Amino acid sequence: MAEQRTRPDRLDPPRDNRRAIVRRPSFDADTFGVFAEQFARFMGTATFLVYMTVIVGVWILYNAVVPGTARFDAYPYIFLTLVLSLQASYAAPLILLAQNRQEQRDKVIAEQDRQANARAHADMEFLAREVASLRMALGEVATRDYVRSELRTLLAELDERADRADRADRADRADRSDGDDGR
C-alpha cells in the first residue's frame, strides 16, 4: 500500500495558535467613536479656532521677541510646523471616524423614515379603499339631501294638486252659481 501523504500546514491562512509577544491593546469602538465625535465637534467651533490662533500667535511672538538662547523655535518655525502637522494628522482620522458614525446614524434614520412612510402610504391606501366603499354603499342609501329633494318634489306636486282642486272647486261653484241664476 502506498503511504498516504499528509499535507503540510498551508501558509495562506493565518495560524490561530499564535502567541503574541506583545498584546494588542483593545479599545471599545463605541467609546472611542464618542471621543472622536466630541473631538471633531470641538474642532468645528469658533472656540477651537480662537485657541489655535492664540497658541500660534503666542508661539510666534515668543520666538520672535525673546533673546536667541531662550528661543526654542527660530524663524522658519519648523517645530511649529511639525506640531501643526501632527495635530492635523490626528484630527483627520478622528473627523473621518465621526463622519462615518454620523453616516451610520443617518442610514438608520433614513431606513426608519422609509418604513414610517411605507406604513403611512399603506394606511392611506387602506383609508382610500374604505372611503370608496363607503361612497359606493352610500350610493344605495337615501341621504338627507336626497330625501329633502324628494319631499320638496312631493310637496310641489301636492301644492299643484291642491291648486287644481281649488280651481275645480271654484269652477264648480261658478257653474252652480251660473246655473242658479239661469233658472
C-alpha positions as CSV (number, residue, x, y, z in Angstrom):
1,M,0.0,0.0,0.0
2,A,1.1,3.4,-0.7
3,E,1.6,5.7,2.1
4,Q,-0.9,8.4,2.4
5,R,0.9,11.7,2.3
6,T,-0.2,14.3,4.8
7,R,-0.4,17.8,3.6
8,P,1.8,20.2,5.4
9,D,0.1,23.2,7.0
10,R,-0.9,25.7,4.5
11,L,0.8,29.0,4.5
12,D,-2.0,31.2,3.2
13,P,-4.4,31.2,6.2
14,P,-3.2,32.8,9.4
15,R,-2.4,30.5,12.2
16,D,-4.8,30.5,15.1
17,N,-2.5,29.4,17.8
18,R,0.0,32.3,17.6
19,R,1.1,33.7,20.8
20,A,1.5,37.4,20.8
21,I,4.7,38.7,22.3
22,V,3.0,42.0,23.0
23,R,-0.7,42.0,23.5
24,R,-2.6,44.3,21.2
25,P,-4.5,47.0,23.1
26,S,-8.2,46.7,22.7
27,F,-10.5,49.7,22.6
28,D,-14.2,49.9,23.0
29,A,-15.2,51.1,19.5
30,D,-18.2,52.9,20.8
31,T,-16.3,54.8,23.5
32,F,-13.6,55.7,21.0
33,G,-16.2,56.8,18.5
34,V,-17.9,59.1,21.0
35,F,-14.5,60.6,21.8
36,A,-13.9,61.1,18.1
37,E,-17.2,62.8,17.7
38,Q,-16.7,65.1,20.6
39,F,-13.2,66.0,19.4
40,A,-14.5,66.7,15.8
41,R,-17.4,68.7,17.2
42,F,-14.9,70.8,19.3
43,M,-12.6,71.3,16.3
44,G,-15.5,72.7,14.4
45,T,-16.2,75.5,16.8
46,A,-15.0,79.1,17.0
47,T,-13.5,78.4,20.4
48,F,-11.1,75.9,18.9
49,L,-10.1,78.4,16.2
50,V,-9.6,81.2,18.8
51,Y,-7.5,78.9,21.0
52,M,-5.4,77.7,18.0
53,T,-4.9,81.3,16.8
54,V,-3.8,82.4,20.3
55,I,-1.4,79.4,20.7
56,V,0.2,80.0,17.3
57,G,0.4,83.8,17.9
58,V,2.0,83.3,21.3
59,W,4.4,80.8,19.8
60,I,5.5,83.1,17.0
61,L,5.6,86.2,19.3
62,Y,7.6,84.4,21.9
63,N,10.2,83.1,19.4
64,A,10.4,86.5,17.7
65,V,10.8,88.6,20.8
66,V,12.8,86.5,23.3
67,P,16.6,86.6,23.0
68,G,18.3,83.9,20.9
69,T,19.3,81.5,23.6
70,A,15.7,81.3,25.1
71,R,14.1,80.6,21.7
72,F,13.0,77.0,21.1
73,D,11.9,77.5,17.5
74,A,13.6,80.0,15.4
75,Y,12.2,82.0,12.4
76,P,11.2,79.3,9.9
77,Y,9.2,77.8,12.9
78,I,9.9,74.3,11.8
79,F,8.9,72.9,15.2
80,L,5.5,74.8,15.0
81,T,5.0,73.3,11.5
82,L,5.7,69.8,13.0
83,V,3.3,70.4,15.8
84,L,0.5,71.6,13.5
85,S,1.2,68.7,11.1
86,L,0.9,66.3,14.0
87,Q,-2.3,67.8,15.1
88,A,-3.7,67.6,11.6
89,S,-2.6,64.0,11.2
90,Y,-4.6,63.0,14.3
91,A,-7.5,65.3,13.6
92,A,-8.2,64.0,10.1
93,P,-8.8,60.3,11.0
94,L,-10.9,61.4,14.1
95,I,-13.0,63.6,11.9
96,L,-13.5,60.8,9.4
97,L,-14.4,58.4,12.2
98,A,-17.0,60.9,13.4
99,Q,-18.4,61.3,9.9
100,N,-18.6,57.6,9.5
101,R,-20.6,57.2,12.7
102,Q,-22.9,60.1,11.6
103,E,-23.4,58.4,8.3
104,Q,-24.4,55.2,10.0
105,R,-26.9,57.1,12.2
106,D,-28.2,58.8,9.1
107,K,-28.7,55.5,7.4
108,V,-30.6,54.1,10.4
109,I,-32.8,57.2,10.5
110,A,-33.4,57.1,6.7
111,E,-34.4,53.5,7.0
112,Q,-36.8,54.3,9.8
113,D,-38.2,57.2,7.8
114,R,-38.7,54.9,4.8
115,Q,-40.5,52.3,6.9
116,A,-42.7,55.0,8.5
117,N,-43.5,56.4,5.0
118,A,-44.4,52.9,3.8
119,R,-46.7,52.4,6.8
120,A,-48.3,55.8,6.2
121,H,-48.7,55.0,2.5
122,A,-50.3,51.7,3.3
123,D,-52.6,53.3,5.8
124,M,-53.6,56.0,3.2
125,E,-54.4,53.3,0.6
126,F,-56.5,51.4,3.2
127,L,-58.4,54.6,4.1
128,A,-58.9,55.5,0.4
129,R,-60.4,52.0,-0.2
130,E,-62.6,52.4,2.9
131,V,-63.8,55.8,1.7
132,A,-64.5,54.4,-1.8
133,S,-66.5,51.5,-0.3
134,L,-68.5,53.9,1.9
135,R,-69.3,56.1,-1.1
136,M,-70.5,53.0,-3.0
137,A,-72.6,52.0,0.0
138,L,-74.0,55.5,0.4
139,G,-74.9,55.5,-3.3
140,E,-77.6,52.9,-2.4
141,V,-78.8,54.6,0.8
142,A,-81.0,57.7,0.8
143,T,-79.1,60.6,2.0
144,R,-80.6,63.6,3.8
145,D,-80.3,65.8,0.7
146,Y,-81.9,63.2,-1.5
147,V,-84.8,62.8,1.0
148,R,-85.2,66.6,1.2
149,S,-85.3,66.9,-2.6
150,E,-87.9,64.1,-2.8
151,L,-90.0,65.8,-0.1
152,R,-89.8,69.1,-2.0
153,T,-90.9,67.4,-5.2
154,L,-93.8,65.7,-3.4
155,L,-94.8,69.0,-1.7
156,A,-94.8,70.8,-5.0
157,E,-96.9,68.0,-6.5
158,L,-99.3,68.3,-3.6
159,D,-99.5,72.0,-3.9
160,E,-100.2,71.7,-7.6
161,R,-103.0,69.1,-6.9
162,A,-104.4,71.4,-4.2
163,D,-104.4,74.3,-6.6
164,R,-106.1,72.2,-9.3
165,A,-108.7,71.1,-6.7
166,D,-109.2,74.7,-5.6
167,R,-109.7,75.7,-9.3
168,A,-112.0,72.9,-9.9
169,D,-114.0,73.8,-6.8
170,R,-114.2,77.4,-7.9
171,A,-115.2,76.3,-11.3
172,D,-118.0,74.1,-9.9
173,R,-119.2,76.9,-7.7
174,A,-119.1,79.2,-10.6
175,D,-121.1,76.7,-12.7
176,R,-123.6,76.2,-9.9
177,S,-124.0,79.9,-9.4
178,D,-124.5,80.4,-13.1
179,G,-127.0,77.6,-13.1
180,D,-128.9,79.1,-10.2
181,D,-129.1,82.4,-12.0
182,G,-130.5,80.9,-15.1
183,R,-133.5,79.1,-13.5
